[in-house]
């Protein structure tokens, strides 16, 4: 599945930010921070990861719809992209 280069760059930026958030959560655990604060950060990371997945699949879906035969030949017919999308929900 082809991902638009601009979308790919944005996804990489988002993943680096998430990576920093996860490191921050590790630090919070080491510092014995409040459970509610840690859970709040975990929820933020979870939401951010969902957004990465949705954005990636949205880009792939656009590619799929523009050239369905090519996408199917690459192993990503529209139905497969739909199945992947449903895994995120």
N, C-alpha and C positions, 0 to 999 in steps of 0.2 A: 504494500500500500504506500503510495507516494504521499509524502507530507510536504506541504509548501515550505520552502526554505525560511521564510519569515516566521512562520508558525513554529518551525523547528527551533529557531533561535529563541523565540519567546518561551517555548517549553523548557529549553535548557536553562534559561534565566530563572524560570519559576522553580525548577528542580534544585538549582543551587540555593535559592532562598529557602526552600523546604529543608534542604540538607542543614543549613544554618539553624533553622528552627529546631530540628531534631537534636543537634548538638546542644542547643540551649536547654532542651528538656532534660538531656543527660546531666547537664550542669545543675539544673534545678533539683534533680534527684540526689546528686552528690551533696548539695547544700541543704538537704532536708527541707525544701520549701513546702508550702501548704499543698495538700492534695488537690484542692479545688483549683489552684493556680496551674498545677501540672496538667490536670484534666482539661482545663481551658485551652492550654497550648496543644495538647494532643488532638483536641477537636479541631483546632485551627489547621493543624498539619493534615488531618484526615480530609477536611474540606478542600484544602489546597491540592492534595493529590487527586481528589475527584475531579477538580477543575482541569488539571493536566490531562487526565484521561479523556474527559469530554471534549476538550479542545483538540486533542490529537485525533480522536475519532471523527470529529466534525470536519477537520481538514481532509482526512481520508475519505469521508463520505462524499465531499465535494468532488474529489478526484474520481471516485467511483462513478458518480452520476454523470460526469463529463465524458467519461470513456468506459462504459460498462463492460465492453468486450475485453479491453485490455486488463481491467481490474479482475475480471473473472479468470483470464488466462494467468494472472499473477497469483491466483488463489484467494482473491478477495471479492467474490461476487457480493452484490448488495446485501443478500441474506446473511452472509458471514459478518459483514460490518454491523448489521443489525444485531446479530447474536453477541458480538463483542460489546456493543453499546449496552445491551441489556445486562451484561455482567457487571457494569458499573452502577446499575440502579438497584 
